[in-house]
């Protein structure tokens, strides 16, 4: 995984975090209206901030596998109670890539697309592992 590539591209979009989050949720709700009920009691403005802060934390800790793994599994475990199902992860990944590409504009490239898709896949796998742990426990 090209960590420097991921980090420099995230730094590029970070100043436009609000646009990134707006684009992500509008794409998600447009392409996957079935997920809307999960967010019906959620304050979207705050949620957008949490998503961006979480992405920043992930990008900051890419070398710290153990810390990141614990963080993501715990977060996946919590997501079970939000109603998140395994297929939702692919939908979110697709819309996140659209939002990153739109926000990065001309700076976006096939290489960045591939790096982010790989990174998101690893993030989703760890969250799903945490979710499975939760489902087994309950
Ligand atoms: C990379 C993947 C994801 C990241 C980084 C992420 C990040 C977050 C964060 C940081 C929160 C705040 C609450 C907490 O920390 O537990 C949250 C809440 C939430 N997430 Fe995610 N999430 C991801 C994937 C998903 C997916 C696939 C869904 C399903 C559509 C989803 C639905 C929700 C909902 C509904 C909440 C609101 C919970 C509430 O306040 O009731 N998330 N997410």
Backbone and ligand atoms as CSV (ligand in chain L), in Angstrom:
chain,resi,resn,atom,element,x,y,z
A,1,UNK,N,N,0.854,-1.202,0.000
A,1,UNK,CA,C,0.000,0.000,0.000
A,1,UNK,C,C,0.889,1.252,0.000
A,2,UNK,N,N,0.599,2.203,-0.863
A,2,UNK,CA,C,1.436,3.405,-0.948
A,2,UNK,C,C,0.968,4.461,0.066
A,3,UNK,N,N,1.604,4.386,1.247
A,3,UNK,CA,C,1.158,5.227,2.366
A,3,UNK,C,C,1.351,6.717,2.064
A,4,UNK,N,N,2.505,7.047,1.494
A,4,UNK,CA,C,2.771,8.464,1.201
A,4,UNK,C,C,1.761,9.039,0.202
A,5,UNK,N,N,1.421,8.218,-0.745
A,5,UNK,CA,C,0.438,8.568,-1.762
A,5,UNK,C,C,-0.920,8.874,-1.107
A,6,UNK,N,N,-1.301,7.983,-0.185
A,6,UNK,CA,C,-2.584,8.153,0.498
A,6,UNK,C,C,-2.559,9.419,1.348
A,7,UNK,N,N,-1.434,9.584,2.049
A,7,UNK,CA,C,-1.341,10.716,2.975
A,7,UNK,C,C,-1.348,12.046,2.222
A,8,UNK,N,N,-0.557,12.139,1.163
A,8,UNK,CA,C,-0.491,13.432,0.461
A,8,UNK,C,C,-1.832,13.744,-0.210
A,9,UNK,N,N,-2.521,12.729,-0.690
A,9,UNK,CA,C,-3.818,13.013,-1.325
A,9,UNK,C,C,-4.857,13.392,-0.274
A,10,UNK,N,N,-4.747,12.805,0.921
A,10,UNK,CA,C,-5.709,13.187,1.963
A,10,UNK,C,C,-5.452,14.635,2.400
A,11,UNK,N,N,-4.162,15.005,2.484
A,11,UNK,CA,C,-3.839,16.401,2.839
A,11,UNK,C,C,-4.408,17.381,1.813
A,12,UNK,N,N,-4.459,16.921,0.599
A,12,UNK,CA,C,-4.996,17.756,-0.479
A,12,UNK,C,C,-6.503,18.000,-0.315
A,13,UNK,N,N,-7.226,16.965,0.119
A,13,UNK,CA,C,-8.687,17.113,0.248
A,13,UNK,C,C,-9.109,17.630,1.626
A,14,UNK,N,N,-8.203,17.499,2.628
A,14,UNK,CA,C,-8.569,17.877,4.003
A,14,UNK,C,C,-9.093,19.318,4.127
A,15,UNK,N,N,-8.497,20.301,3.441
A,15,UNK,CA,C,-9.046,21.662,3.552
A,15,UNK,C,C,-10.471,21.779,2.982
A,16,UNK,N,N,-10.863,20.801,2.186
A,16,UNK,CA,C,-12.215,20.806,1.601
A,16,UNK,C,C,-13.065,19.711,2.247
A,17,UNK,N,N,-12.830,19.488,3.550
A,17,UNK,CA,C,-13.475,18.375,4.249
A,17,UNK,C,C,-15.000,18.450,4.193
A,18,UNK,N,N,-15.523,19.682,4.285
A,18,UNK,CA,C,-16.983,19.819,4.281
A,18,UNK,C,C,-17.567,19.389,2.923
A,19,UNK,N,N,-16.887,19.824,1.874
A,19,UNK,CA,C,-17.320,19.440,0.524
A,19,UNK,C,C,-17.212,17.924,0.334
A,20,UNK,N,N,-16.117,17.366,0.857
A,20,UNK,CA,C,-15.897,15.916,0.766
A,20,UNK,C,C,-17.051,15.167,1.438
A,21,UNK,N,N,-17.382,15.580,2.663
A,21,UNK,CA,C,-18.439,14.893,3.417
A,21,UNK,C,C,-19.807,15.101,2.765
A,22,UNK,N,N,-20.069,16.317,2.304
A,22,UNK,CA,C,-21.353,16.588,1.618
A,22,UNK,C,C,-21.496,15.698,0.387
A,23,UNK,N,N,-20.407,15.625,-0.385
A,23,UNK,CA,C,-20.451,14.828,-1.624
A,23,UNK,C,C,-20.633,13.349,-1.290
A,24,UNK,N,N,-19.938,12.908,-0.231
A,24,UNK,CA,C,-20.065,11.502,0.160
A,24,UNK,C,C,-21.516,11.163,0.520
A,25,UNK,N,N,-22.130,11.932,1.417
A,25,UNK,CA,C,-23.490,11.572,1.845
A,25,UNK,C,C,-24.518,11.781,0.728
A,26,UNK,N,N,-24.350,12.827,-0.082
A,26,UNK,CA,C,-25.350,12.998,-1.140
A,26,UNK,C,C,-25.242,11.866,-2.167
A,27,UNK,N,N,-24.013,11.421,-2.455
A,27,UNK,CA,C,-23.848,10.297,-3.397
A,27,UNK,C,C,-24.426,9.016,-2.794
A,28,UNK,N,N,-24.130,8.813,-1.507
A,28,UNK,CA,C,-24.611,7.588,-0.839
A,28,UNK,C,C,-26.142,7.530,-0.846
A,29,UNK,N,N,-26.798,8.636,-0.487
A,29,UNK,CA,C,-28.260,8.625,-0.389
A,29,UNK,C,C,-28.932,8.566,-1.773
A,30,UNK,N,N,-28.234,9.115,-2.772
A,30,UNK,CA,C,-28.773,9.069,-4.127
A,30,UNK,C,C,-28.655,7.656,-4.723
A,31,UNK,N,N,-27.473,7.054,-4.558
A,31,UNK,CA,C,-27.252,5.728,-5.161
A,31,UNK,C,C,-27.832,4.597,-4.326
A,32,UNK,N,N,-27.865,4.789,-3.003
A,32,UNK,CA,C,-28.332,3.719,-2.096
A,32,UNK,C,C,-29.370,4.261,-1.112
A,33,UNK,N,N,-30.541,4.655,-1.621
A,33,UNK,CA,C,-31.550,5.242,-0.716
A,33,UNK,C,C,-31.947,4.295,0.422
A,34,UNK,N,N,-31.699,3.001,0.241
A,34,UNK,CA,C,-32.023,2.017,1.285
A,34,UNK,C,C,-31.276,2.246,2.588
A,35,UNK,N,N,-30.164,2.983,2.573
A,35,UNK,CA,C,-29.416,3.205,3.827
A,35,UNK,C,C,-29.949,4.410,4.608
A,36,UNK,N,N,-30.827,5.196,3.972
A,36,UNK,CA,C,-31.313,6.422,4.640
A,36,UNK,C,C,-31.880,6.164,6.033
A,37,UNK,N,N,-32.691,5.092,6.216
A,37,UNK,CA,C,-33.274,4.877,7.552
A,37,UNK,C,C,-32.228,4.722,8.664
A,38,UNK,N,N,-31.034,4.250,8.316
A,38,UNK,CA,C,-29.989,4.087,9.345
A,38,UNK,C,C,-29.595,5.442,9.935
A,39,UNK,N,N,-29.767,6.482,9.133
A,39,UNK,CA,C,-29.324,7.817,9.558
A,39,UNK,C,C,-30.485,8.698,10.013
A,40,UNK,N,N,-31.676,8.092,10.208
A,40,UNK,CA,C,-32.841,8.963,10.415
A,40,UNK,C,C,-32.769,9.762,11.723
A,41,UNK,N,N,-32.115,9.232,12.748
A,41,UNK,CA,C,-32.006,9.992,14.000
A,41,UNK,C,C,-30.607,10.584,14.202
A,42,UNK,N,N,-29.847,10.641,13.118
A,42,UNK,CA,C,-28.455,11.089,13.233
A,42,UNK,C,C,-28.355,12.546,12.770
A,43,UNK,N,N,-27.655,13.353,13.565
A,43,UNK,CA,C,-27.425,14.749,13.149
A,43,UNK,C,C,-26.312,14.743,12.102
A,44,UNK,N,N,-26.723,14.949,10.851
A,44,UNK,CA,C,-25.775,14.751,9.747
A,44,UNK,C,C,-24.572,15.680,9.812
A,45,UNK,N,N,-24.793,16.894,10.297
A,45,UNK,CA,C,-23.674,17.836,10.343
A,45,UNK,C,C,-22.558,17.292,11.258
A,46,UNK,N,N,-22.985,16.804,12.422
A,46,UNK,CA,C,-22.004,16.230,13.358
A,46,UNK,C,C,-21.399,14.955,12.787
A,47,UNK,N,N,-22.254,14.166,12.161
A,47,UNK,CA,C,-21.806,12.888,11.595
A,47,UNK,C,C,-20.727,13.108,10.525
A,48,UNK,N,N,-20.907,14.166,9.741
A,48,UNK,CA,C,-19.920,14.466,8.699
A,48,UNK,C,C,-18.558,14.747,9.337
A,49,UNK,N,N,-18.577,15.509,10.424
A,49,UNK,CA,C,-17.334,15.820,11.129
A,49,UNK,C,C,-16.687,14.551,11.673
A,50,UNK,N,N,-17.507,13.644,12.202
A,50,UNK,CA,C,-16.968,12.402,12.765
A,50,UNK,C,C,-16.337,11.529,11.682
A,51,UNK,N,N,-16.996,11.477,10.538
A,51,UNK,CA,C,-16.464,10.649,9.444
A,51,UNK,C,C,-15.101,11.190,8.999
A,52,UNK,N,N,-15.019,12.502,8.812
A,52,UNK,CA,C,-13.760,13.089,8.337
A,52,UNK,C,C,-12.661,12.925,9.393
A,53,UNK,N,N,-13.011,13.115,10.676
A,53,UNK,CA,C,-12.017,12.951,11.749
A,53,UNK,C,C,-11.530,11.504,11.784
A,54,UNK,N,N,-12.445,10.582,11.562
A,54,UNK,CA,C,-12.077,9.173,11.577
A,54,UNK,C,C,-11.146,8.839,10.398
A,55,UNK,N,N,-11.447,9.400,9.232
A,55,UNK,CA,C,-10.567,9.170,8.070
A,55,UNK,C,C,-9.175,9.754,8.346
A,56,UNK,N,N,-9.136,10.936,8.966
A,56,UNK,CA,C,-7.847,11.574,9.280
A,56,UNK,C,C,-7.058,10.693,10.252
A,57,UNK,N,N,-7.743,10.139,11.249
A,57,UNK,CA,C,-7.084,9.272,12.228
A,57,UNK,C,C,-6.510,8.023,11.530
A,58,UNK,N,N,-7.285,7.456,10.626
A,58,UNK,CA,C,-6.840,6.260,9.903
A,58,UNK,C,C,-5.583,6.590,9.078
A,59,UNK,N,N,-5.642,7.706,8.345
A,59,UNK,CA,C,-4.518,8.083,7.487
A,59,UNK,C,C,-3.265,8.388,8.320
A,60,UNK,N,N,-3.462,8.989,9.491
A,60,UNK,CA,C,-2.328,9.295,10.385
A,60,UNK,C,C,-1.661,8.039,10.920
A,61,UNK,N,N,-2.455,6.977,11.091
A,61,UNK,CA,C,-1.940,5.784,11.772
A,61,UNK,C,C,-1.704,4.594,10.853
A,62,UNK,N,N,-1.488,4.886,9.565
A,62,UNK,CA,C,-1.343,3.773,8.614
A,62,UNK,C,C,-0.147,2.867,8.917
A,63,UNK,N,N,0.894,3.427,9.538
A,63,UNK,CA,C,2.054,2.575,9.863
A,63,UNK,C,C,1.849,1.806,11.154
A,64,UNK,N,N,0.844,2.221,11.917
A,64,UNK,CA,C,0.654,1.642,13.241
A,64,UNK,C,C,-0.458,0.580,13.199
A,65,UNK,N,N,-0.077,-0.548,12.596
A,65,UNK,CA,C,-1.057,-1.597,12.303
A,65,UNK,C,C,-1.874,-2.051,13.504
A,66,UNK,N,N,-1.184,-2.191,14.630
A,66,UNK,CA,C,-1.878,-2.745,15.799
A,66,UNK,C,C,-2.938,-1.778,16.338
A,67,UNK,N,N,-2.541,-0.512,16.431
A,67,UNK,CA,C,-3.470,0.512,16.933
A,67,UNK,C,C,-4.678,0.641,15.986
A,68,UNK,N,N,-4.368,0.658,14.692
A,68,UNK,CA,C,-5.418,0.833,13.690
A,68,UNK,C,C,-6.371,-0.365,13.691
A,69,UNK,N,N,-5.794,-1.541,13.833
A,69,UNK,CA,C,-6.608,-2.746,13.816
A,69,UNK,C,C,-7.599,-2.756,14.988
A,70,UNK,N,N,-7.115,-2.378,16.170
A,70,UNK,CA,C,-8.007,-2.328,17.338
A,70,UNK,C,C,-9.090,-1.277,17.162
A,71,UNK,N,N,-8.689,-0.108,16.677
A,71,UNK,CA,C,-9.628,0.999,16.460
A,71,UNK,C,C,-10.723,0.591,15.466
A,72,UNK,N,N,-10.308,-0.033,14.362
A,72,UNK,CA,C,-11.287,-0.360,13.312
A,72,UNK,C,C,-12.200,-1.516,13.717
A,73,UNK,N,N,-11.642,-2.492,14.430
A,73,UNK,CA,C,-12.508,-3.601,14.863
A,73,UNK,C,C,-13.532,-3.107,15.883
A,74,UNK,N,N,-13.087,-2.228,16.790
A,74,UNK,CA,C,-14.042,-1.673,17.768
A,74,UNK,C,C,-15.129,-0.875,17.048
A,75,UNK,N,N,-14.701,-0.115,16.038
A,75,UNK,CA,C,-15.682,0.712,15.325
A,75,UNK,C,C,-16.665,-0.169,14.544
A,76,UNK,N,N,-16.153,-1.243,13.952
A,76,UNK,CA,C,-17.031,-2.175,13.238
A,76,UNK,C,C,-18.029,-2.823,14.195
A,77,UNK,N,N,-17.543,-3.115,15.384
A,77,UNK,CA,C,-18.411,-3.705,16.412
A,77,UNK,C,C,-19.550,-2.729,16.754
A,78,UNK,N,N,-19.210,-1.455,16.944
A,78,UNK,CA,C,-20.251,-0.448,17.253
A,78,UNK,C,C,-21.238,-0.294,16.094
A,79,UNK,N,N,-20.719,-0.431,14.852
A,79,UNK,CA,C,-21.587,-0.229,13.690
A,79,UNK,C,C,-22.713,-1.254,13.578
A,80,UNK,N,N,-22.567,-2.387,14.240
A,80,UNK,CA,C,-23.652,-3.378,14.223
A,80,UNK,C,C,-24.912,-2.762,14.844
A,81,UNK,N,N,-24.710,-2.029,15.929
A,81,UNK,CA,C,-25.880,-1.428,16.596
A,81,UNK,C,C,-26.456,-0.254,15.804
A,82,UNK,N,N,-25.718,0.241,14.798
A,82,UNK,CA,C,-26.259,1.308,13.936
A,82,UNK,C,C,-27.068,0.710,12.781
A,83,UNK,N,N,-27.082,-0.623,12.705
A,83,UNK,CA,C,-27.836,-1.281,11.633
A,83,UNK,C,C,-26.996,-1.570,10.392
A,84,UNK,N,N,-25.675,-1.390,10.509
A,84,UNK,CA,C,-24.809,-1.603,9.341
A,84,UNK,C,C,-24.681,-3.099,9.033
A,85,UNK,N,N,-24.892,-3.429,7.758
A,85,UNK,CA,C,-24.757,-4.813,7.286
A,85,UNK,C,C,-23.546,-4.891,6.358
A,86,UNK,N,N,-23.021,-6.102,6.168
A,86,UNK,CA,C,-21.804,-6.269,5.351
A,86,UNK,C,C,-21.908,-5.606,3.961
A,87,UNK,N,N,-23.010,-5.781,3.199
A,87,UNK,CA,C,-23.056,-5.163,1.857
A,87,UNK,C,C,-22.978,-3.632,1.870
A,88,UNK,N,N,-23.317,-3.027,3.011
A,88,UNK,CA,C,-23.225,-1.562,3.092
A,88,UNK,C,C,-21.783,-1.072,2.926
A,89,UNK,N,N,-20.828,-1.926,3.321
A,89,UNK,CA,C,-19.428,-1.482,3.238
A,89,UNK,C,C,-19.006,-1.226,1.789
A,90,UNK,N,N,-19.476,-2.064,0.863
A,90,UNK,CA,C,-19.114,-1.852,-0.550
A,90,UNK,C,C,-19.744,-0.547,-1.053
A,91,UNK,N,N,-20.991,-0.306,-0.639
A,91,UNK,CA,C,-21.690,0.912,-1.071
A,91,UNK,C,C,-20.953,2.152,-0.547
A,92,UNK,N,N,-20.581,2.105,0.721
A,92,UNK,CA,C,-19.867,3.245,1.319
A,92,UNK,C,C,-18.508,3.439,0.646
A,93,UNK,N,N,-17.809,2.344,0.362
A,93,UNK,CA,C,-16.503,2.443,-0.307
A,93,UNK,C,C,-16.638,3.098,-1.671
A,94,UNK,N,N,-17.627,2.673,-2.429
A,94,UNK,CA,C,-17.854,3.240,-3.774
A,94,UNK,C,C,-18.101,4.753,-3.676
A,95,UNK,N,N,-18.956,5.154,-2.735
A,95,UNK,CA,C,-19.330,6.577,-2.634
A,95,UNK,C,C,-18.195,7.420,-2.049
A,96,UNK,N,N,-17.398,6.798,-1.197
A,96,UNK,CA,C,-16.242,7.514,-0.664
A,96,UNK,C,C,-15.232,7.793,-1.773
A,97,UNK,N,N,-15.036,6.821,-2.649
A,97,UNK,CA,C,-14.105,7.033,-3.761
A,97,UNK,C,C,-14.623,8.114,-4.711
A,98,UNK,N,N,-15.937,8.126,-4.930
A,98,UNK,CA,C,-16.522,9.180,-5.771
A,98,UNK,C,C,-16.269,10.545,-5.114
A,99,UNK,N,N,-16.494,10.613,-3.805
A,99,UNK,CA,C,-16.331,11.886,-3.088
A,99,UNK,C,C,-14.859,12.330,-3.101
A,100,UNK,N,N,-13.950,11.395,-2.910
A,100,UNK,CA,C,-12.519,11.745,-2.931
A,100,UNK,C,C,-12.115,12.233,-4.317
A,101,UNK,N,N,-12.569,11.522,-5.346
A,101,UNK,CA,C,-12.209,11.900,-6.717
A,101,UNK,C,C,-12.769,13.281,-7.067
A,102,UNK,N,N,-14.034,13.519,-6.675
A,102,UNK,CA,C,-14.662,14.811,-6.987
A,102,UNK,C,C,-13.939,15.934,-6.250
A,103,UNK,N,N,-13.582,15.679,-5.001
A,103,UNK,CA,C,-12.942,16.722,-4.193
A,103,UNK,C,C,-11.514,16.989,-4.666
A,104,UNK,N,N,-10.800,15.938,-5.031
A,104,UNK,CA,C,-9.404,16.122,-5.486
A,104,UNK,C,C,-9.351,16.741,-6.881
A,105,UNK,N,N,-10.405,16.570,-7.665
A,105,UNK,CA,C,-10.461,17.192,-9.002
A,105,UNK,C,C,-9.354,16.694,-9.909
A,106,UNK,N,N,-8.634,17.637,-10.503
A,106,UNK,CA,C,-7.621,17.261,-11.501
A,106,UNK,C,C,-6.457,16.489,-10.905
A,107,UNK,N,N,-6.300,16.600,-9.583
A,107,UNK,CA,C,-5.187,15.894,-8.934
A,107,UNK,C,C,-5.464,14.395,-8.814
A,108,UNK,N,N,-6.715,13.989,-9.055
A,108,UNK,CA,C,-7.064,12.565,-8.935
A,108,UNK,C,C,-6.461,11.773,-10.099
A,109,UNK,N,N,-6.131,10.514,-9.837
A,109,UNK,CA,C,-5.519,9.696,-10.884
A,109,UNK,C,C,-5.933,8.241,-10.699
A,110,UNK,N,N,-5.646,7.445,-11.698
A,110,UNK,CA,C,-5.924,6.005,-11.623
A,110,UNK,C,C,-5.143,5.378,-10.471
A,111,UNK,N,N,-3.916,5.863,-10.256
A,111,UNK,CA,C,-3.073,5.324,-9.177
A,111,UNK,C,C,-3.706,5.622,-7.816
A,112,UNK,N,N,-4.219,6.852,-7.656
A,112,UNK,CA,C,-4.866,7.203,-6.383
A,112,UNK,C,C,-6.122,6.372,-6.174
A,113,UNK,N,N,-6.864,6.193,-7.238
A,113,UNK,CA,C,-8.077,5.374,-7.176
A,113,UNK,C,C,-7.721,3.967,-6.655
A,114,UNK,N,N,-6.651,3.404,-7.216
A,114,UNK,CA,C,-6.245,2.043,-6.832
A,114,UNK,C,C,-5.758,2.015,-5.381
A,115,UNK,N,N,-4.962,3.024,-4.975
A,115,UNK,CA,C,-4.446,3.054,-3.591
A,115,UNK,C,C,-5.589,3.185,-2.590
A,116,UNK,N,N,-6.540,4.067,-2.894
A,116,UNK,CA,C,-7.660,4.271,-1.956
A,116,UNK,C,C,-8.588,3.063,-1.912
A,117,UNK,N,N,-8.779,2.428,-3.072
A,117,UNK,CA,C,-9.644,1.243,-3.095
A,117,UNK,C,C,-9.025,0.136,-2.238
A,118,UNK,N,N,-7.703,-0.006,-2.346
A,118,UNK,CA,C,-7.016,-1.034,-1.558
A,118,UNK,C,C,-7.095,-0.714,-0.063
A,119,UNK,N,N,-6.837,0.564,0.266
A,119,UNK,CA,C,-6.873,0.968,1.682
A,119,UNK,C,C,-8.281,0.803,2.250
A,120,UNK,N,N,-9.286,1.228,1.491
A,120,UNK,CA,C,-10.657,1.105,1.992
A,120,UNK,C,C,-11.016,-0.370,2.198
A,121,UNK,N,N,-10.566,-1.224,1.279
A,121,UNK,CA,C,-10.842,-2.660,1.402
A,121,UNK,C,C,-10.297,-3.206,2.714
A,122,UNK,N,N,-9.070,-2.774,3.069
A,122,UNK,CA,C,-8.453,-3.244,4.320
A,122,UNK,C,C,-9.220,-2.710,5.530
A,123,UNK,N,N,-9.628,-1.432,5.463
A,123,UNK,CA,C,-10.411,-0.821,6.552
A,123,UNK,C,C,-11.732,-1.568,6.730
A,124,UNK,N,N,-12.414,-1.803,5.616
A,124,UNK,CA,C,-13.720,-2.475,5.677
A,124,UNK,C,C,-13.565,-3.895,6.226
A,125,UNK,N,N,-12.505,-4.599,5.801
A,125,UNK,CA,C,-12.294,-5.973,6.292
A,125,UNK,C,C,-12.151,-5.992,7.811
A,126,UNK,N,N,-11.413,-5.020,8.348
A,126,UNK,CA,C,-11.218,-4.984,9.806
A,126,UNK,C,C,-12.510,-4.616,10.526
A,127,UNK,N,N,-13.265,-3.681,9.965
A,127,UNK,CA,C,-14.548,-3.319,10.590
A,127,UNK,C,C,-15.518,-4.505,10.560
A,128,UNK,N,N,-15.506,-5.219,9.436
A,128,UNK,CA,C,-16.400,-6.387,9.309
A,128,UNK,C,C,-15.976,-7.486,10.296
A,129,UNK,N,N,-14.653,-7.639,10.494
A,129,UNK,CA,C,-14.177,-8.632,11.482
A,129,UNK,C,C,-14.687,-8.256,12.879
A,130,UNK,N,N,-14.640,-6.959,13.190
A,130,UNK,CA,C,-15.167,-6.489,14.479
A,130,UNK,C,C,-16.666,-6.719,14.594
A,131,UNK,N,N,-17.367,-6.540,13.480
A,131,UNK,CA,C,-18.823,-6.738,13.469
A,131,UNK,C,C,-19.159,-8.209,13.714
A,132,UNK,N,N,-18.355,-9.097,13.130
A,132,UNK,CA,C,-18.613,-10.542,13.297
A,132,UNK,C,C,-18.390,-10.939,14.752
A,133,UNK,N,N,-17.375,-10.337,15.367
A,133,UNK,CA,C,-17.075,-10.606,16.774
A,133,UNK,C,C,-18.292,-10.209,17.620
A,134,UNK,N,N,-18.864,-9.050,17.273
A,134,UNK,CA,C,-20.033,-8.554,18.014
A,134,UNK,C,C,-21.224,-9.506,17.846
A,135,UNK,N,N,-21.428,-9.946,16.587
A,135,UNK,CA,C,-22.596,-10.807,16.327
A,135,UNK,C,C,-22.462,-12.144,17.038
A,136,UNK,N,N,-21.224,-12.652,17.140
A,136,UNK,CA,C,-20.990,-13.915,17.844
A,136,UNK,C,C,-21.279,-13.771,19.329
A,137,UNK,N,N,-20.905,-12.583,19.869
A,137,UNK,CA,C,-21.032,-12.359,21.319
A,137,UNK,C,C,-22.496,-12.181,21.732
A,138,UNK,N,N,-23.323,-11.717,20.786
A,138,UNK,CA,C,-24.697,-11.398,21.213
A,138,UNK,C,C,-25.676,-12.523,20.914
L,1,LIG,C1,C,-14.655,3.256,6.381
L,1,LIG,C2,C,-15.883,2.996,6.805
L,1,LIG,C3,C,-16.558,3.801,7.875
L,1,LIG,C4,C,-16.044,4.738,8.718
L,1,LIG,C5,C,-14.619,5.274,8.786
L,1,LIG,C6,C,-17.141,5.172,9.585
L,1,LIG,C7,C,-17.018,6.104,10.598
L,1,LIG,C8,C,-18.003,6.393,11.514
L,1,LIG,C9,C,-17.828,7.127,12.755
L,1,LIG,C10,C,-16.486,7.683,13.244
L,1,LIG,C11,C,-19.026,7.214,13.369
L,1,LIG,C12,C,-19.292,7.892,14.723
L,1,LIG,C13,C,-19.702,6.876,15.782
L,1,LIG,C14,C,-18.635,5.865,16.172
L,1,LIG,O1,O,-17.422,6.188,16.212
L,1,LIG,O2,O,-19.007,4.696,16.427
L,1,LIG,C15,C,-19.986,6.554,12.509
L,1,LIG,C16,C,-21.341,6.463,12.753
L,1,LIG,C17,C,-22.252,5.903,11.885
L,1,LIG,N1,N,-21.954,5.153,10.766
L,1,LIG,FE1,FE,-20.135,4.814,10.012
L,1,LIG,N2,N,-18.285,4.507,9.221
L,1,LIG,C18,C,-17.971,3.664,8.188
L,1,LIG,C19,C,-18.828,2.817,7.535
L,1,LIG,C20,C,-20.196,2.836,7.690
L,1,LIG,C21,C,-21.114,2.041,6.907
L,1,LIG,C22,C,-20.720,1.037,5.835
L,1,LIG,C23,C,-22.365,2.376,7.320
L,1,LIG,C24,C,-23.682,1.838,6.784
L,1,LIG,C25,C,-24.329,2.476,5.854
L,1,LIG,C26,C,-22.239,3.359,8.386
L,1,LIG,C27,C,-23.273,3.942,9.088
L,1,LIG,C28,C,-23.136,4.722,10.203
L,1,LIG,C29,C,-24.255,5.245,10.998
L,1,LIG,C30,C,-25.737,5.009,10.721
L,1,LIG,C31,C,-23.698,5.997,12.040
L,1,LIG,C32,C,-24.460,6.821,13.083
L,1,LIG,C33,C,-24.586,6.160,14.396
L,1,LIG,C34,C,-25.434,6.966,15.355
L,1,LIG,O3,O,-24.971,8.050,15.778
L,1,LIG,O4,O,-26.535,6.513,15.630
L,1,LIG,N3,N,-20.909,3.616,8.573
L,1,LIG,N4,N,-19.341,6.057,11.401
